């Protein structure tokens, strides 16, 4: 099931439980996660939570994540983009734990 939060500690718990690592784009400040076996998205670098967490708060980001066991779908970004991510998941019929992937 998709959950939405602006609580970076909640996002961190979810990410760490899945061994995801925080990433950040230098030029834009855009945030992302890299799941195990994946690199950070293009033009991004891996950062620590000590850099990710204040950036998340500063830009007033919202996170959407799949809390189903083994769920790996996620999104980090602006509120309106989060809405679009959730809508696209519903349109594609992605339910609990179905599919993997991330919005960037």
GROMACS elastic network, one bead per residue, 0.5 to 0.9 nm:
[ bonds ]
;  ai    aj funct       b0    kb
    1    65     6  0.80950   500
    1    66     6  0.53204   500
    1    67     6  0.56669   500
    1    68     6  0.57008   500
    1    71     6  0.84693   500
    1    95     6  0.67483   500
    1    97     6  0.72454   500
    2    64     6  0.64463   500
    2    65     6  0.54213   500
    2    67     6  0.63060   500
    2    68     6  0.80517   500
    2    73     6  0.83686   500
    2    74     6  0.85500   500
    2    86     6  0.78537   500
    2    95     6  0.84382   500
    2    96     6  0.76632   500
    3    63     6  0.80741   500
    3    64     6  0.54728   500
    3    65     6  0.53796   500
    3    66     6  0.62120   500
    3    67     6  0.67157   500
    4    62     6  0.69850   500
    4    63     6  0.56270   500
    4    65     6  0.66201   500
    4    82     6  0.84645   500
    5     8     6  0.76823   500
    5    10     6  0.74590   500
    5    11     6  0.74626   500
    5    61     6  0.88743   500
    5    62     6  0.57661   500
    5    63     6  0.52993   500
    5    64     6  0.65071   500
    5    65     6  0.85101   500
    6     9     6  0.89249   500
    6    10     6  0.83195   500
    6    11     6  0.82425   500
    6    56     6  0.83929   500
    6    57     6  0.79933   500
    6    60     6  0.74059   500
    6    61     6  0.63980   500
    6    63     6  0.61679   500
    6    64     6  0.89366   500
    7    10     6  0.54060   500
    7    11     6  0.65842   500
    7    12     6  0.87927   500
    7    57     6  0.84486   500
    7    62     6  0.80103   500
    7    63     6  0.81331   500
    8    12     6  0.59829   500
    8    13     6  0.86071   500
    8    52     6  0.88292   500
    8    53     6  0.61489   500
    8    54     6  0.88197   500
    8    56     6  0.68814   500
    8    57     6  0.75056   500
    8    61     6  0.88669   500
    8    62     6  0.86079   500
    8    63     6  0.80584   500
    9    13     6  0.62220   500
    9    14     6  0.86691   500
    9    53     6  0.79803   500
   10    13     6  0.52637   500
   10    14     6  0.64017   500
   10    15     6  0.86944   500
   11    14     6  0.51475   500
   11    15     6  0.60684   500
   11    16     6  0.85182   500
   11    63     6  0.69380   500
   11    64     6  0.85131   500
   11    65     6  0.78621   500
   12    15     6  0.50112   500
   12    16     6  0.58951   500
   12    17     6  0.83780   500
   12    20     6  0.88414   500
   12    22     6  0.88041   500
   12    49     6  0.79094   500
   12    53     6  0.85434   500
   13    16     6  0.52446   500
   13    17     6  0.60859   500
   13    18     6  0.87424   500
   14    17     6  0.52794   500
   14    18     6  0.66336   500
   14    19     6  0.87990   500
   14    20     6  0.85580   500
   14    65     6  0.80276   500
   14    66     6  0.89444   500
   14    67     6  0.76310   500
   15    18     6  0.52210   500
   15    19     6  0.60657   500
   15    21     6  0.71619   500
   15    22     6  0.84041   500
   15    33     6  0.78536   500
   15    35     6  0.83074   500
   15    72     6  0.88411   500
   16    20     6  0.57103   500
   16    21     6  0.74970   500
   17    20     6  0.77214   500
   18    35     6  0.73238   500
   18    36     6  0.77042   500
   18    70     6  0.76899   500
   18    71     6  0.85127   500
   18    72     6  0.76357   500
   19    34     6  0.86946   500
   19    35     6  0.65951   500
   19    36     6  0.60753   500
   20    33     6  0.60418   500
   20    34     6  0.53256   500
   20    36     6  0.59599   500
   21    32     6  0.85129   500
   21    33     6  0.54423   500
   21    34     6  0.50829   500
   21    35     6  0.65114   500
   21    36     6  0.79341   500
   21    40     6  0.82078   500
   21    46     6  0.69687   500
   21    47     6  0.77692   500
   21    48     6  0.78412   500
   21    49     6  0.83788   500
   22    31     6  0.74526   500
   22    32     6  0.60750   500
   22    34     6  0.64061   500
   22    40     6  0.81124   500
   22    45     6  0.85979   500
   22    46     6  0.59276   500
   22    47     6  0.57144   500
   22    48     6  0.63906   500
   22    49     6  0.65410   500
   22    51     6  0.88751   500
   22    52     6  0.64736   500
   23    30     6  0.84391   500
   23    31     6  0.58100   500
   23    32     6  0.50286   500
   23    33     6  0.55042   500
   23    34     6  0.68555   500
   23    40     6  0.59860   500
   23    41     6  0.78922   500
   23    44     6  0.61321   500
   23    45     6  0.53743   500
   23    47     6  0.52749   500
   23    48     6  0.79150   500
   23    52     6  0.73643   500
   24    28     6  0.85676   500
   24    29     6  0.60243   500
   24    30     6  0.56644   500
   24    32     6  0.61791   500
   24    33     6  0.84340   500
   24    40     6  0.83199   500
   24    41     6  0.89200   500
   24    43     6  0.85901   500
   24    44     6  0.52483   500
   24    45     6  0.56339   500
   24    46     6  0.65066   500
   24    47     6  0.65369   500
   24    51     6  0.87276   500
   24    52     6  0.72657   500
   24    55     6  0.89561   500
   25    28     6  0.58628   500
   25    29     6  0.50412   500
   25    30     6  0.52162   500
   25    31     6  0.65703   500
   25    32     6  0.83992   500
   25    41     6  0.88261   500
   25    42     6  0.86501   500
   25    43     6  0.60922   500
   25    45     6  0.64024   500
   25    46     6  0.89511   500
   26    29     6  0.53938   500
   26    30     6  0.77080   500
   26    43     6  0.80190   500
   26    44     6  0.69398   500
   26    45     6  0.78833   500
   27    30     6  0.81242   500
   27    43     6  0.87996   500
   28    31     6  0.89280   500
   29    55     6  0.75703   500
   29    59     6  0.86100   500
   30    44     6  0.83931   500
   30    55     6  0.88496   500
   30    76     6  0.84380   500
   30    77     6  0.73258   500
   30   104     6  0.83356   500
   31    44     6  0.83833   500
   31    52     6  0.73864   500
   31    55     6  0.80695   500
   31    56     6  0.75058   500
   31    61     6  0.88253   500
   31    76     6  0.63686   500
   31    77     6  0.70338   500
   31   104     6  0.79051   500
   32    40     6  0.75074   500
   32    41     6  0.74862   500
   32    44     6  0.82873   500
   32    74     6  0.89392   500
   32    75     6  0.75474   500
   32    76     6  0.61562   500
   32    77     6  0.83860   500
   32   102     6  0.87321   500
   32   103     6  0.84217   500
   32   104     6  0.64173   500
   33    40     6  0.68169   500
   33    41     6  0.81744   500
   33    46     6  0.85633   500
   33    74     6  0.82177   500
   33    75     6  0.85117   500
   33    76     6  0.82420   500
   33   102     6  0.84314   500
   33   104     6  0.88135   500
   34    37     6  0.81239   500
   34    38     6  0.56954   500
   34    39     6  0.58212   500
   34    40     6  0.50195   500
   34    41     6  0.73327   500
   34    46     6  0.81530   500
   35    38     6  0.54315   500
   35    39     6  0.76527   500
   35    40     6  0.83454   500
   35    72     6  0.78464   500
   36    39     6  0.82008   500
   38    41     6  0.84645   500
   39    42     6  0.83406   500
   39    45     6  0.88020   500
   39    46     6  0.84661   500
   40    43     6  0.81567   500
   40    44     6  0.58793   500
   40    45     6  0.61128   500
   40    46     6  0.63102   500
   41    44     6  0.56637   500
   41    45     6  0.79444   500
   41   104     6  0.79301   500
   42    45     6  0.83098   500
   47    50     6  0.80164   500
   47    51     6  0.63537   500
   47    52     6  0.67215   500
   48    51     6  0.55248   500
   48    52     6  0.62976   500
   48    53     6  0.86575   500
   49    53     6  0.56225   500
   49    54     6  0.85458   500
   50    53     6  0.58661   500
   50    54     6  0.71359   500
   51    54     6  0.60566   500
   51    55     6  0.64647   500
   51    56     6  0.88210   500
   52    55     6  0.52385   500
   52    56     6  0.60681   500
   52    57     6  0.87851   500
   53    56     6  0.51262   500
   53    57     6  0.64339   500
   53    58     6  0.86571   500
   54    57     6  0.51020   500
   54    58     6  0.59455   500
   54    59     6  0.86626   500
   55    59     6  0.61934   500
   55    60     6  0.83236   500
   55    61     6  0.84636   500
   56    59     6  0.56584   500
   56    60     6  0.60907   500
   56    61     6  0.53211   500
   56    62     6  0.79856   500
   56    76     6  0.85659   500
   56    77     6  0.85008   500
   57    61     6  0.64533   500
   58    61     6  0.77744   500
   59    77     6  0.84411   500
   59    78     6  0.80664   500
   60    77     6  0.83474   500
   60    78     6  0.73715   500
   60    79     6  0.85465   500
   61    76     6  0.65407   500
   61    77     6  0.50132   500
   61    78     6  0.52962   500
   61    79     6  0.69621   500
   62    75     6  0.80473   500
   62    76     6  0.58235   500
   62    77     6  0.55962   500
   62    78     6  0.59936   500
   62    79     6  0.58722   500
   62    82     6  0.69603   500
   63    74     6  0.71883   500
   63    75     6  0.55236   500
   63    77     6  0.66694   500
   63    78     6  0.85603   500
   63    79     6  0.86091   500
   63    82     6  0.73010   500
   64    73     6  0.81224   500
   64    74     6  0.54161   500
   64    75     6  0.50404   500
   64    76     6  0.66065   500
   64    77     6  0.89302   500
   64    82     6  0.67774   500
   64    85     6  0.82894   500
   64    86     6  0.78610   500
   65    71     6  0.79041   500
   65    72     6  0.74210   500
   65    73     6  0.57476   500
   65    75     6  0.64562   500
   65    76     6  0.87299   500
   66    69     6  0.84326   500
   66    70     6  0.85166   500
   66    71     6  0.50552   500
   66    72     6  0.62512   500
   66    73     6  0.54222   500
   66    74     6  0.64597   500
   66    96     6  0.72937   500
   66    97     6  0.68441   500
   67    70     6  0.78821   500
   67    71     6  0.58481   500
   67    72     6  0.82434   500
   67    73     6  0.87940   500
   67    96     6  0.81722   500
   67    97     6  0.79934   500
   68    72     6  0.85510   500
   68    96     6  0.58358   500
   68    97     6  0.54104   500
   69    72     6  0.89417   500
   69    96     6  0.86654   500
   69    97     6  0.69522   500
   70    97     6  0.66009   500
   71    74     6  0.86916   500
   71    96     6  0.75674   500
   71    98     6  0.76644   500
   71    99     6  0.82984   500
   71   100     6  0.72746   500
   72    97     6  0.74817   500
   72    99     6  0.80355   500
   72   100     6  0.54006   500
   72   101     6  0.66044   500
   72   102     6  0.77778   500
   73    97     6  0.80049   500
   73    98     6  0.87584   500
   73    99     6  0.75004   500
   73   100     6  0.52150   500
   73   101     6  0.50317   500
   73   102     6  0.53063   500
   73   103     6  0.80946   500
   74    85     6  0.89688   500
   74   100     6  0.86465   500
   74   101     6  0.70790   500
   74   102     6  0.50190   500
   74   103     6  0.65135   500
   74   104     6  0.88782   500
   75    81     6  0.87385   500
   75    82     6  0.67925   500
   75    85     6  0.72447   500
   75   102     6  0.58655   500
   75   104     6  0.65483   500
   76    81     6  0.86831   500
   76    82     6  0.73796   500
   76   102     6  0.89225   500
   76   103     6  0.74075   500
   76   104     6  0.70729   500
   77    80     6  0.84600   500
   77    81     6  0.64632   500
   77    82     6  0.65656   500
   77   103     6  0.88623   500
   77   104     6  0.77954   500
   78    81     6  0.52930   500
   78    82     6  0.62217   500
   78    83     6  0.88268   500
   79    82     6  0.50340   500
   79    83     6  0.63830   500
   79    84     6  0.88442   500
   80    83     6  0.51163   500
   80    84     6  0.64815   500
   80    85     6  0.88014   500
   81    84     6  0.50267   500
   81    85     6  0.62214   500
   81    86     6  0.87434   500
   82    86     6  0.62517   500
   82    87     6  0.85323   500
   82   103     6  0.88455   500
   83    86     6  0.52600   500
   83    87     6  0.61343   500
   83    88     6  0.86029   500
   84    87     6  0.50310   500
   84    88     6  0.60739   500
   84    89     6  0.86268   500
   85    88     6  0.51614   500
   85    89     6  0.62985   500
   85    90     6  0.87689   500
   85   103     6  0.69425   500
   86    89     6  0.51228   500
   86    90     6  0.63394   500
   86    91     6  0.86572   500
   87    90     6  0.51228   500
   87    91     6  0.61037   500
   87    92     6  0.86342   500
   88    92     6  0.61230   500
   88    93     6  0.84661   500
   88    94     6  0.87725   500
   89    92     6  0.52430   500
   89    93     6  0.61662   500
   89    94     6  0.53272   500
   89    95     6  0.78695   500
   90    94     6  0.60403   500
   90    95     6  0.76830   500
   91    94     6  0.77729   500
   92    95     6  0.89813   500
   93    98     6  0.88636   500
   94    97     6  0.78436   500
   94    98     6  0.55704   500
   94    99     6  0.67670   500
   95    98     6  0.55139   500
   95    99     6  0.83487   500
   96    99     6  0.87752   500
   97   100     6  0.77170   500
